[in-house]
Amino acid sequence: MRLLSPSVTLYTEMVTAAALKHGDADKLLRFDASEHPIALQVGGSDPQLMAEAAVLGAQKGYDEININVGCPSDRVQSGQFGACLMARPMLVADCVRAMRSACDVAITVKTRIGIDDFDDYDFLRTFVSTNAEAGCDTFVVHARKALLKGLSPKENRTVPALNYERVYRLKAEMPELIIMLNGGIASLAECHEHLKHVDGVMIGRQAYHQPWFLTELENAFGTGNAASDRHEIVQRMLPYIEYELAAGAQLKHITRHMLGLFAGLPGARAWRRHLSENAHRSGAGIDVVETALARLPHAA
């Protein structure tokens, strides 16, 4: 993603505060220096544990610590973090205060617009204002409510209706806050429209399934120095892949994130198939990627 866009802010997958305390924090927090600016997304509800996680993230050099109040999975709910915490704004605010007191890195919150039957503007505004009073000035708002029972996490990313207007209203009524919009954004035109109302957009599935979209965003909103050739991107990945393999990584864990690079172009299916069928094999190396690349017309 960083090769595609020099200036986009990247977010990690969510890691729990408990995992950082009791697990291999060095492994969980490791990232490449080229990935800056990068935000660490943390899940949890214990202010002390969250503060300790923030300290670890700050020590590792993350540019932002983001509290996940949006994930609806059963596992997350059982751990009392993620979207269910929208119903406990004061507890999230306690985490914000503890984390801000523990480190100097920006503490932000990613949330939904509502959960289950708590699905109106006042509910969202109360949650945001409570945490703003605790010192959080940046909120990434996924413009869908989360249904904590009856839908899978995957369904929660698409089934509940999007309500961008509610997020627009939040920014209009609380202009002092930085409000970022997330959810269903798949085109440059949509980004331009949203940015008339909010301060920024977060791209999730579109950037993952069609990563070349990031080059469009870079040219429109960033440095203008986006990558121009997908083959070159793959070539520039090869030294990184070799480095990671030498450190014990498996090729499939890298190439699975590259499958969509040629989406929509001639040869894309052959690229995906070769990686999918061969990257998992024992001892698989960069030759697998080079062979997959050779199956594409260079015009791609």
NUVEXVEX-701999 format. One record per atom (N, C-alpha, C): atom name; x, y, z; residue in one letter. Coordinates in steps of 0.02 Angstrom, whole numbers. Layout:
N
 kemar     px     py     pz fimar
    CA      X      Y      Z     a
...
This chain:
300
 kemar     px     py     pz fimar
     N     41    -60      0     m
    CA      0      0      0     m
     C     43     63      0     m
     N     98     61     37     r
    CA    141    119     38     r
     C    174    131    -30     r
     N    191     77    -66     l
    CA    219     85   -132     l
     C    169    118   -180     l
     N    106    104   -170     l
    CA     55    132   -213     l
     C     40    205   -196     l
     N     45    223   -133     s
    CA     29    291   -111     s
     C     79    314    -58     s
     N    121    362    -74     p
    CA    171    386    -26     p
     C    142    422     34     p
     N     81    449     29     s
    CA     58    493     83     s
     C     -3    470    121     s
     N    -37    418     98     v
    CA    -96    393    134     v
     C    -77    371    204     v
     N   -121    382    252     t
    CA   -110    356    319     t
     C   -133    283    321     t
     N    -90    238    342     l
    CA   -106    167    345     l
     C   -126    148    416     l
     N   -174    103    421     y
    CA   -196     77    486     y
     C   -181      3    491     y
     N   -158    -19    548     t
    CA   -148    -90    559     t
     C   -215   -125    568     t
     N   -214   -191    564     e
    CA   -271   -228    587     e
     C   -276   -217    663     e
     N   -336   -229    690     m
    CA   -344   -220    762     m
     C   -305   -273    801     m
     N   -269   -250    851     v
    CA   -236   -294    898     v
     C   -263   -278    968     v
     N   -275   -328   1008     t
    CA   -305   -315   1074     t
     C   -251   -293   1123     t
     N   -272   -252   1170     a
    CA   -226   -230   1222     a
     C   -202   -289   1263     a
     N   -245   -338   1274     a
    CA   -226   -398   1312     a
     C   -172   -437   1275     a
     N   -178   -442   1208     a
    CA   -127   -478   1169     a
     C    -60   -443   1174     a
     N    -60   -377   1175     l
    CA      3   -341   1181     l
     C     35   -351   1249     l
     N     -7   -358   1300     k
    CA     20   -367   1368     k
     C     46   -438   1379     k
     N      8   -487   1354     h
    CA     23   -557   1370     h
     C     55   -595   1313     h
     N     55   -566   1253     g
    CA     82   -601   1195     g
     C    150   -573   1173     g
     N    166   -585   1110     d
    CA    230   -563   1082     d
     C    220   -493   1053     d
     N    228   -442   1096     a
    CA    214   -374   1075     a
     C    261   -352   1019     a
     N    323   -372   1021     d
    CA    370   -352    968     d
     C    346   -377    900     d
     N    322   -438    897     k
    CA    298   -466    834     k
     C    234   -431    813     k
     N    188   -419    859     l
    CA    124   -389    843     l
     C    131   -316    820     l
     N    182   -282    845     l
    CA    189   -211    831     l
     C    240   -196    776     l
     N    272   -247    750     r
    CA    326   -235    701     r
     C    298   -207    636     r
     N    331   -156    610     f
    CA    314   -130    544     f
     C    377   -101    513     f
     N    374    -89    448     d
    CA    432    -63    412     d
     C    431     14    415     d
     N    490     42    422     a
    CA    494    116    429     a
     C    463    152    370     a
     N    461    121    311     s
    CA    432    153    252     s
     C    357    162    258     s
     N    326    129    307     e
    CA    253    130    312     e
     C    226    193    345     e
     N    267    236    374     h
    CA    243    299    402     h
     C    210    341    348     h
     N    156    379    366     p
    CA    123    380    431     p
     C     79    318    441     p
     N     82    290    501     i
    CA     46    228    515     i
     C     14    231    584     i
     N    -49    208    587     a
    CA    -87    209    650     a
     C    -95    138    675     a
     N    -88    129    740     l
    CA   -100     65    772     l
     C   -172     64    798     l
     N   -211     14    776     q
    CA   -280      8    801     q
     C   -282    -43    857     q
     N   -308    -22    915     v
    CA   -308    -63    975     v
     C   -380    -76    997     v
     N   -393   -137   1021     g
    CA   -458   -154   1049     g
     C   -452   -169   1123     g
     N   -498   -144   1162     g
    CA   -497   -157   1233     g
     C   -544   -110   1270     g
     N   -555   -125   1334     s
    CA   -599    -82   1374     s
     C   -573    -68   1444     s
     N   -515    -96   1459     d
    CA   -484    -83   1524     d
     C   -437    -23   1517     d
     N   -452     33   1549     p
    CA   -411     93   1539     p
     C   -337     81   1553     p
     N   -320     42   1604     q
    CA   -250     30   1620     q
     C   -215    -10   1564     q
     N   -249    -63   1541     l
    CA   -221   -103   1487     l
     C   -214    -62   1423     l
     N   -264    -21   1409     m
    CA   -262     21   1349     m
     C   -206     73   1354     m
     N   -195     99   1413     a
    CA   -140    146   1423     a
     C    -73    112   1410     a
     N    -66     51   1435     e
    CA     -4     13   1425     e
     C      6     -2   1351     e
     N    -48    -17   1316     a
    CA    -44    -30   1244     a
     C    -22     34   1207     a
     N    -49     90   1228     a
    CA    -31    154   1196     a
     C     43    169   1206     a
     N     68    155   1265     v
    CA    139    165   1278     v
     C    182    121   1233     v
     N    163     58   1226     l
    CA    200     13   1183     l
     C    199     38   1111     l
     N    140     59   1088     g
    CA    135     85   1020     g
     C    177    147   1009     g
     N    176    192   1058     a
    CA    217    252   1053     a
     C    291    235   1052     a
     N    312    188   1094     q
    CA    382    169   1096     q
     C    405    138   1030     q
     N    360    104    996     k
    CA    377     73    931     k
     C    376    124    874     k
     N    350    183    887     g
    CA    353    235    836     g
     C    290    246    796     g
     N    233    220    819     y
    CA    171    232    783     y
     C    152    306    787     y
     N    121    330    734     d
    CA    103    401    730     d
     C     35    416    761     d
     N     -4    365    774     e
    CA    -72    373    802     e
     C    -92    308    834     e
     N   -131    311    888     i
    CA   -161    253    919     i
     C   -236    260    912     i
     N   -268    213    878     n
    CA   -339    216    863     n
     C   -377    163    904     n
     N   -428    184    940     i
    CA   -469    139    980     i
     C   -525    111    937     i
     N   -530     45    931     n
    CA   -582     14    891     n
     C   -647     10    931     n
     N   -697     48    909     v
    CA   -764     44    937     v
     C   -812     30    879     v
     N   -790    -14    834     g
    CA   -830    -27    775     g
     C   -838   -100    758     g
     N   -793   -143    782     c
    CA   -795   -214    762     c
     C   -853   -249    797     c
     N   -895   -286    759     p
    CA   -954   -317    789     p
     C   -948   -392    803     p
     N   -890   -422    797     s
    CA   -886   -495    802     s
     C   -902   -520    872     s
     N   -925   -583    876     d
    CA   -943   -613    940     d
     C   -882   -615    987     d
     N   -824   -631    959     r
    CA   -763   -635   1000     r
     C   -747   -568   1030     r
     N   -756   -516    991     v
    CA   -742   -448   1016     v
     C   -792   -429   1070     v
     N   -856   -446   1058     q
    CA   -906   -429   1108     q
     C   -893   -465   1174     q
     N   -873   -528   1170     s
    CA   -861   -566   1232     s
     C   -803   -537   1271     s
     N   -758   -502   1236     g
    CA   -703   -470   1269     g
     C   -718   -399   1291     g
     N   -781   -377   1279     q
    CA   -804   -310   1297     q
     C   -762   -255   1264     q
     N   -755   -262   1199     f
    CA   -728   -206   1160     f
     C   -758   -209   1091     f
     N   -739   -162   1048     g
    CA   -771   -157    983     g
     C   -836   -118    987     g
     N   -882   -134    941     a
    CA   -943    -93    933     a
     C   -987    -92    995     a
     N   -986   -145   1035     c
    CA  -1029   -146   1094     c
     C  -1013    -90   1142     c
     N   -952    -63   1138     l
    CA   -932     -8   1183     l
     C   -967     58   1166     l
     N  -1001     62   1109     m
    CA  -1039    123   1095     m
     C  -1091    135   1149     m
     N  -1114     81   1180     a
    CA  -1164     87   1232     a
     C  -1134    109   1299     a
     N  -1068    114   1301     r
    CA  -1033    133   1363     r
     C   -984    190   1349     r
     N  -1009    247   1328     p
    CA   -965    302   1308     p
     C   -918    326   1363     p
     N   -941    323   1426     m
    CA   -898    346   1481     m
     C   -838    299   1490     m
     N   -848    235   1479     l
    CA   -792    188   1484     l
     C   -741    201   1429     l
     N   -764    212   1369     v
    CA   -718    229   1314     v
     C   -681    294   1331     v
     N   -718    342   1359     a
    CA   -687    406   1378     a
     C   -633    395   1431     a
     N   -645    349   1478     d
    CA   -594    333   1528     d
     C   -531    306   1494     d
     N   -541    265   1442     c
    CA   -483    238   1404     c
     C   -447    295   1368     c
     N   -484    340   1338     v
    CA   -454    397   1304     v
     C   -410    437   1352     v
     N   -437    453   1411     r
    CA   -399    492   1460     r
     C   -336    456   1482     r
     N   -343    391   1496     a
    CA   -286    352   1519     a
     C   -232    349   1465     a
     N   -252    340   1404     m
    CA   -204    334   1348     m
     C   -170    401   1334     m
     N   -208    455   1337     r
    CA   -179    521   1325     r
     C   -130    540   1381     r
     N   -145    519   1442     s
    CA   -101    534   1497     s
     C    -36    493   1494     s
     N    -40    435   1461     a
    CA     17    389   1461     a
     C     67    402   1405     a
     N     46    437   1352     c
    CA     92    448   1296     c
     C     74    512   1259     c
     N    118    533   1214     d
    CA    108    595   1178     d
     C     81    584   1107     d
     N     69    521   1089     v
    CA     44    505   1022     v
     C    -31    521   1019     v
     N    -55    543    961     a
    CA   -126    558    953     a
     C   -169    497    966     a
     N   -223    506   1006     i
    CA   -270    453   1021     i
     C   -335    468    983     i
     N   -356    423    940     t
    CA   -416    433    899     t
     C   -464    375    910     t
     N   -526    383    886     v
    CA   -577    332    896     v
     C   -609    315    829     v
     N   -617    250    815     k
    CA   -656    228    757     k
     C   -721    197    783     k
     N   -777    220    757     t
    CA   -841    198    783     t
     C   -891    187    728     t
     N   -949    163    746     r
    CA  -1006    157    701     r
     C  -1053    216    714     r
     N  -1109    219    676     i
    CA  -1158    271    689     i
     C  -1209    249    741     i
     N  -1209    184    757     g
    CA  -1256    159    807     g
     C  -1249     84    813     g
     N  -1284     54    861     i
    CA  -1285    -18    870     i
     C  -1356    -41    886     i
     N  -1376    -95    855     d
    CA  -1441   -126    869     d
     C  -1497    -74    870     d
     N  -1533    -68    925     d
    CA  -1589    -21    928     d
     C  -1567     50    946     d
     N  -1504     58    962     f
    CA  -1477    125    976     f
     C  -1454    154    910     f
     N  -1502    181    873     d
    CA  -1489    198    804     d
     C  -1519    266    786     d
     N  -1499    317    822     d
    CA  -1520    384    804     d
     C  -1462    432    813     d
     N  -1471    492    788     y
    CA  -1417    541    789     y
     C  -1396    560    859     y
     N  -1444    566    905     d
    CA  -1427    586    973     d
     C  -1381    536   1007     d
     N  -1391    471    992     f
    CA  -1348    419   1021     f
     C  -1276    429    996     f
     N  -1268    440    932     l
    CA  -1201    451    904     l
     C  -1170    514    932     l
     N  -1209    568    935     r
    CA  -1182    631    959     r
     C  -1160    627   1032     r
     N  -1199    592   1072     t
    CA  -1181    584   1142     t
     C  -1116    546   1150     t
     N  -1109    493   1110     f
    CA  -1047    454   1113     f
     C   -987    497   1094     f
     N   -993    534   1039     v
    CA   -937    574   1015     v
     C   -922    631   1063     v
     N   -973    666   1087     s
    CA   -961    723   1131     s
     C   -930    701   1197     s
     N   -951    643   1223     t
    CA   -922    617   1285     t
     C   -848    605   1277     t
     N   -828    577   1220     n
    CA   -758    563   1209     n
     C   -718    624   1188     n
     N   -752    672   1157     a
    CA   -719    735   1142     a
     C   -701    772   1206     a
     N   -746    769   1255     e
    CA   -732    801   1320     e
     C   -673    767   1355     e
     N   -661    703   1339     a
    CA   -605    667   1368     a
     C   -539    683   1333     a
     N   -543    719   1277     g
    CA   -482    741   1243     g
     C   -471    712   1174     g
     N   -518    672   1149     c
    CA   -512    645   1081     c
     C   -540    696   1032     c
     N   -501    716    982     d
    CA   -527    765    934     d
     C   -535    737    864     d
     N   -521    671    855     t
    CA   -525    641    789     t
     C   -566    576    793     t
     N   -618    573    751     f
    CA   -662    515    750     f
     C   -669    489    678     f
     N   -657    425    669     v
    CA   -670    392    605     v
     C   -737    357    613     v
     N   -786    377    572     v
    CA   -854    352    582     v
     C   -874    308    523     v
     N   -883    244    536     h
    CA   -912    198    487     h
     C   -987    212    484     h
     N  -1011    233    426     a
    CA  -1079    260    421     a
     C  -1133    206    417     a
     N  -1123    151    454     r
    CA  -1174     99    462     r
     C  -1181     85    537     r
     N  -1240     67    558     k
    CA  -1245     41    626     k
     C  -1220    -31    625     k
     N  -1202    -57    683     a
    CA  -1182   -127    690     a
     C  -1238   -165    723     a
     N  -1254   -222    694     l
    CA  -1303   -267    725     l
     C  -1264   -321    761     l
     N  -1266   -319    827     l
    CA  -1223   -363    867     l
     C  -1250   -434    871     l
     N  -1313   -444    852     k
    CA  -1341   -511    852     k
     C  -1375   -523    785     k
     N  -1363   -581    756     g
    CA  -1398   -600    695     g
     C  -1360   -589    630     g
     N  -1306   -549    633     l
    CA  -1265   -538    573     l
     C  -1193   -555    588     l
     N  -1160   -582    538     s
    CA  -1088   -597    545     s
     C  -1049   -532    536     s
     N   -985   -531    556     p
    CA   -944   -471    544     p
     C   -943   -452    470     p
     N   -940   -502    426     k
    CA   -939   -488    354     k
     C  -1004   -454    333     k
     N  -1062   -480    357     e
    CA  -1126   -450    340     e
     C  -1132   -380    369     e
     N  -1101   -368    426     n
    CA  -1104   -302    457     n
     C  -1065   -249    417     n
     N  -1025   -271    369     r
    CA   -990   -224    327     r
     C  -1031   -203    266     r
     N  -1087   -238    254     t
    CA  -1126   -224    194     t
     C  -1201   -219    204     t
     N  -1229   -256    252     v
    CA  -1302   -261    257     v
     C  -1335   -199    287     v
     N  -1315   -176    347     p
    CA  -1348   -116    373     p
     C  -1340    -58    325     p
     N  -1393    -19    317     a
    CA  -1392     35    269     a
     C  -1342     89    288     a
     N  -1310    116    237     l
    CA  -1265    173    248     l
     C  -1305    236    262     l
     N  -1280    278    306     n
    CA  -1313    341    321     n
     C  -1259    396    326     n
     N  -1238    418    268     y
    CA  -1186    470    266     y
     C  -1210    535    296     y
     N  -1274    550    287     e
    CA  -1301    614    311     e
     C  -1292    622    386     e
     N  -1296    568    423     r
    CA  -1287    572    495     r
     C  -1216    593    513     r
     N  -1167    569    474     v
    CA  -1098    588    486     v
     C  -1086    661    464     v
     N  -1117    680    409     y
    CA  -1112    750    388     y
     C  -1139    797    442     y
     N  -1196    778    471     r
    CA  -1226    819    523     r
     C  -1181    825    584     r
     N  -1148    769    601     l
    CA  -1102    770    657     l
     C  -1048    822    647     l
     N  -1019    823    587     k
    CA   -966    872    572     k
     C   -994    943    573     k
     N  -1054    952    545     a
    CA  -1084   1019    543     a
     C  -1097   1047    612     a
     N  -1118   1003    659     e
    CA  -1135   1025    726     e
     C  -1075   1027    773     e
     N  -1021    992    754     m
    CA   -961    991    795     m
     C   -900   1006    751     m
     N   -897   1066    723     p
    CA   -845   1082    674     p
     C   -775   1083    703     p
     N   -769   1086    769     e
    CA   -703   1088    801     e
     C   -670   1019    799     e
     N   -708    967    785     l
    CA   -681    899    783     l
     C   -660    880    712     l
     N   -613    834    707     i
    CA   -594    805    643     i
     C   -636    742    633     i
     N   -678    744    582     i
    CA   -724    688    569     i
     C   -705    656    503     i
     N   -688    591    506     m
    CA   -670    552    447     m
     C   -727    504    433     m
     N   -743    495    369     l
    CA   -799    452    348     l
     C   -773    386    321     l
     N   -806    332    340     n
    CA   -788    265    317     n
     C   -851    227    297     n
     N   -846    183    248     g
    CA   -902    140    231     g
     C   -926    146    160     g
     N   -913     95    119     g
    CA   -942     91     52     g
     C   -913    139      1     g
     N   -857    170     15     i
    CA   -828    220    -31     i
     C   -786    183    -83     i
     N   -802    192   -147     a
    CA   -770    151   -198     a
     C   -747    190   -259     a
     N   -752    256   -258     s
    CA   -732    295   -317     s
     C   -704    363   -297     s
     N   -667    391   -343     l
    CA   -639    458   -333     l
     C   -694    510   -327     l
     N   -746    502   -368     a
    CA   -802    550   -366     a
     C   -836    549   -298     a
     N   -844    490   -269     e
    CA   -875    485   -203     e
     C   -831    520   -151     e
     N   -766    512   -156     c
    CA   -721    546   -109     c
     C   -728    621   -113     c
     N   -730    647   -173     h
    CA   -738    720   -182     h
     C   -803    744   -151     h
     N   -856    706   -160     e
    CA   -921    726   -133     e
     C   -919    725    -57     e
     N   -892    672    -27     h
    CA   -890    668     46     h
     C   -847    723     76     h
     N   -794    741     42     l
    CA   -748    791     69     l
     C   -777    862     68     l
     N   -835    869     38     k
    CA   -871    932     44     k
     C   -901    939    114     k
     N   -907    883    150     h
    CA   -943    882    213     h
     C   -901    861    273     h
     N   -849    821    261     v
    CA   -808    795    316     v
     C   -734    809    301     v
     N   -692    793    350     d
    CA   -621    810    344     d
     C   -579    759    307     d
     N   -604    698    302     g
    CA   -565    647    268     g
     C   -606    584    259     g
     N   -579    538    220     v
    CA   -613    474    209     v
     C   -564    417    224     v
     N   -591    363    250     m
    CA   -553    301    259     m
     C   -578    250    209     m
     N   -531    220    173     i
    CA   -547    170    123     i
     C   -527    102    150     i
     N   -573     55    150     g
    CA   -559    -12    175     g
     C   -559    -64    121     g
     N   -618    -94    108     r
    CA   -622   -150     61     r
     C   -599   -131    -10     r
     N   -615    -71    -32     q
    CA   -596    -51   -100     q
     C   -520    -50   -108     q
     N   -486    -26    -58     a
    CA   -413    -23    -61     a
     C   -383    -93    -58     a
     N   -417   -139    -25     y
    CA   -392   -207    -19     y
     C   -404   -247    -83     y
     N   -465   -244   -109     h
    CA   -482   -285   -167     h
     C   -458   -254   -232     h
     N   -453   -188   -235     q
    CA   -428   -154   -294     q
     C   -376   -101   -273     q
     N   -318   -124   -251     p
    CA   -269    -78   -221     p
     C   -245    -23   -267     p
     N   -250    -32   -333     w
    CA   -228     21   -378     w
     C   -269     84   -369     w
     N   -327     78   -338     f
    CA   -368    137   -322     f
     C   -328    188   -281     f
     N   -281    164   -242     l
    CA   -241    210   -201     l
     C   -200    257   -244     l
     N   -181    236   -304     t
    CA   -142    281   -347     t
     C   -186    339   -370     t
     N   -250    324   -383     e
    CA   -297    378   -400     e
     C   -303    428   -343     e
     N   -309    402   -282     l
    CA   -315    446   -225     l
     C   -252    487   -214     l
     N   -194    456   -224     e
    CA   -131    491   -216     e
     C   -125    548   -265     e
     N   -143    536   -327     n
    CA   -139    589   -377     n
     C   -189    645   -365     n
     N   -246    628   -335     a
    CA   -298    678   -324     a
     C   -287    718   -260     a
     N   -264    684   -207     f
    CA   -263    716   -141     f
     C   -194    716   -108     f
     N   -147    680   -135     g
    CA    -82    673   -103     g
     C    -27    712   -138     g
     N     29    679   -145     t
    CA     88    712   -173     t
     C     86    718   -249     t
     N     42    676   -280     g
    CA     42    672   -353     g
     C     97    627   -379     g
     N    134    594   -334     n
    CA    189    551   -354     n
     C    170    478   -348     n
     N    110    461   -368     a
    CA     87    392   -364     a
     C    125    348   -412     a
     N    127    283   -397     a
    CA    158    235   -442     a
     C    122    236   -510     a
     N    158    220   -563     s
    CA    129    223   -630     s
     C    128    156   -664     s
     N    160    106   -635     d
    CA    167     41   -668     d
     C    160    -15   -617     d
     N    111    -58   -627     r
    CA     99   -112   -579     r
     C    155   -164   -579     r
     N    184   -176   -638     h
    CA    240   -222   -641     h
     C    298   -197   -597     h
     N    309   -132   -600     e
    CA    363   -102   -559     e
     C    349   -111   -485     e
     N    286   -105   -465     i
    CA    267   -116   -395     i
     C    287   -186   -373     i
     N    272   -235   -415     v
    CA    289   -304   -398     v
     C    365   -313   -393     v
     N    401   -284   -440     q
    CA    474   -288   -438     q
     C    502   -257   -375     q
     N    472   -202   -354     r
    CA    496   -168   -293     r
     C    477   -206   -230     r
     N    427   -250   -235     m
    CA    409   -292   -179     m
     C    457   -351   -169     m
     N    492   -371   -221     l
    CA    532   -432   -218     l
     C    586   -430   -163     l
     N    625   -377   -156     p
    CA    675   -375   -102     p
     C    643   -379    -33     p
     N    586   -346    -26     y
    CA    549   -350     38     y
     C    527   -421     51     y
     N    500   -454      0     i
    CA    478   -524      8     i
     C    536   -569     28     i
     N    592   -560     -5     e
    CA    651   -601     11     e
     C    672   -589     84     e
     N    671   -527    106     y
    CA    689   -510    174     y
     C    642   -544    224     y
     N    577   -541    210     e
    CA    528   -570    255     e
     C    533   -647    256     e
     N    544   -677    198     l
    CA    551   -750    196     l
     C    612   -772    236     l
     N    666   -734    231     a
    CA    727   -751    268     a
     C    715   -745    343     a
     N    668   -703    363     a
    CA    652   -693    434     a
     C    600   -744    458     a
     N    578   -789    414     g
    CA    533   -842    435     g
     C    461   -835    411     g
     N    446   -784    373     a
    CA    378   -775    348     a
     C    362   -827    294     a
     N    298   -839    282     q
    CA    277   -882    227     q
     C    251   -840    170     q
     N    269   -861    109     l
    CA    252   -821     51     l
     C    177   -807     46     l
     N    135   -856     63     k
    CA     63   -848     55     k
     C     36   -791     97     k
     N     70   -777    154     h
    CA     46   -723    197     h
     C     62   -654    169     h
     N    105   -652    119     i
    CA    120   -588     86     i
     C     80   -582     22     i
     N     81   -634    -19     t
    CA     50   -629    -86     t
     C    -26   -626    -83     t
     N    -56   -651    -29     r
    CA   -130   -648    -24     r
     C   -154   -576    -25     r
     N   -111   -530     -4     h
    CA   -130   -459     -4     h
     C   -114   -425    -70     h
     N    -84   -462   -117     m
    CA    -66   -434   -182     m
     C   -112   -460   -237     m
     N   -159   -503   -221     l
    CA   -200   -535   -272     l
     C   -239   -486   -314     l
     N   -260   -430   -285     g
    CA   -302   -383   -322     g
     C   -265   -330   -360     g
     N   -199   -334   -362     l
    CA   -160   -279   -392     l
     C   -177   -268   -465     l
     N   -192   -321   -501     f
    CA   -207   -315   -573     f
     C   -282   -322   -587     f
     N   -323   -312   -538     a
    CA   -396   -321   -545     a
     C   -422   -282   -605     a
     N   -462   -316   -646     g
    CA   -494   -284   -703     g
     C   -452   -280   -766     g
     N   -390   -305   -763     l
    CA   -345   -302   -821     l
     C   -335   -371   -851     l
     N   -315   -374   -915     p
    CA   -300   -438   -947     p
     C   -246   -476   -908     p
     N   -258   -539   -896     g
    CA   -209   -580   -860     g
     C   -218   -581   -785     g
     N   -265   -542   -759     a
    CA   -274   -538   -686     a
     C   -292   -605   -657     a
     N   -333   -644   -692     r
    CA   -354   -709   -666     r
     C   -294   -757   -662     r
     N   -252   -755   -714     a
    CA   -192   -798   -714     a
     C   -145   -779   -658     a
     N   -138   -715   -645     w
    CA    -97   -690   -589     w
     C   -123   -717   -523     w
     N   -188   -709   -511     r
    CA   -217   -732   -448     r
     C   -212   -807   -441     r
     N   -226   -843   -496     r
    CA   -226   -916   -492     r
     C   -157   -943   -476     r
     N   -106   -916   -509     h
    CA    -38   -942   -498     h
     C    -16   -930   -426     h
     N    -30   -870   -401     l
    CA    -11   -856   -332     l
     C    -50   -900   -283     l
     N   -115   -907   -295     s
    CA   -157   -945   -249     s
     C   -137  -1019   -248     s
     N   -117  -1045   -306     e
    CA   -101  -1116   -310     e
     C    -31  -1134   -289     e
     N     14  -1085   -286     n
    CA     84  -1101   -275     n
     C    116  -1067   -214     n
     N     88  -1011   -191     a
    CA    121   -974   -137     a
     C    120  -1012    -71     a
     N     73  -1059    -64     h
    CA     68  -1097      0     h
     C    116  -1156      2     h
     N    148  -1173    -53     r
    CA    190  -1233    -54     r
     C    253  -1224    -11     r
     N    276  -1278     17     s
    CA    336  -1276     59     s
     C    395  -1249     19     s
     N    430  -1201     47     g
    CA    489  -1173     14     g
     C    475  -1124    -41     g
     N    411  -1104    -49     a
    CA    394  -1057   -102     a
     C    432   -991    -93     a
     N    460   -966   -149     g
    CA    500   -905   -146     g
     C    478   -856   -199     g
     N    520   -806   -211     i
    CA    501   -752   -257     i
     C    492   -776   -329     i
     N    519   -836   -344     d
    CA    509   -862   -412     d
     C    435   -872   -427     d
     N    395   -887   -375     v
    CA    323   -894   -384     v
     C    293   -828   -407     v
     N    315   -774   -376     v
    CA    290   -708   -395     v
     C    314   -688   -464     v
     N    377   -702   -479     e
    CA    404   -685   -545     e
     C    369   -723   -600     e
     N    353   -787   -588     t
    CA    317   -827   -638     t
     C    246   -800   -648     t
     N    213   -781   -593     a
    CA    146   -753   -599     a
     C    148   -688   -638     a
     N    198   -648   -626     l
    CA    205   -584   -661     l
     C    217   -594   -735     l
     N    255   -646   -753     a
    CA    270   -660   -823     a
     C    208   -680   -862     a
     N    154   -700   -828     r
    CA     93   -720   -861     r
     C     49   -660   -881     r
     N     72   -601   -862     l
    CA     34   -541   -876     l
     C     64   -504   -936     l
     N     23   -475   -978     p
    CA     50   -431  -1030     p
     C     78   -368   -997     p
     N    136   -345  -1019     h
    CA    168   -290   -983     h
     C    128   -226   -986     h
     N     83   -220  -1034     a
    CA     41   -161  -1037     a
     C     -1   -152   -974     a
     N     -9   -209   -935     a
    CA    -47   -204   -873     a
     C     -8   -164   -822     a
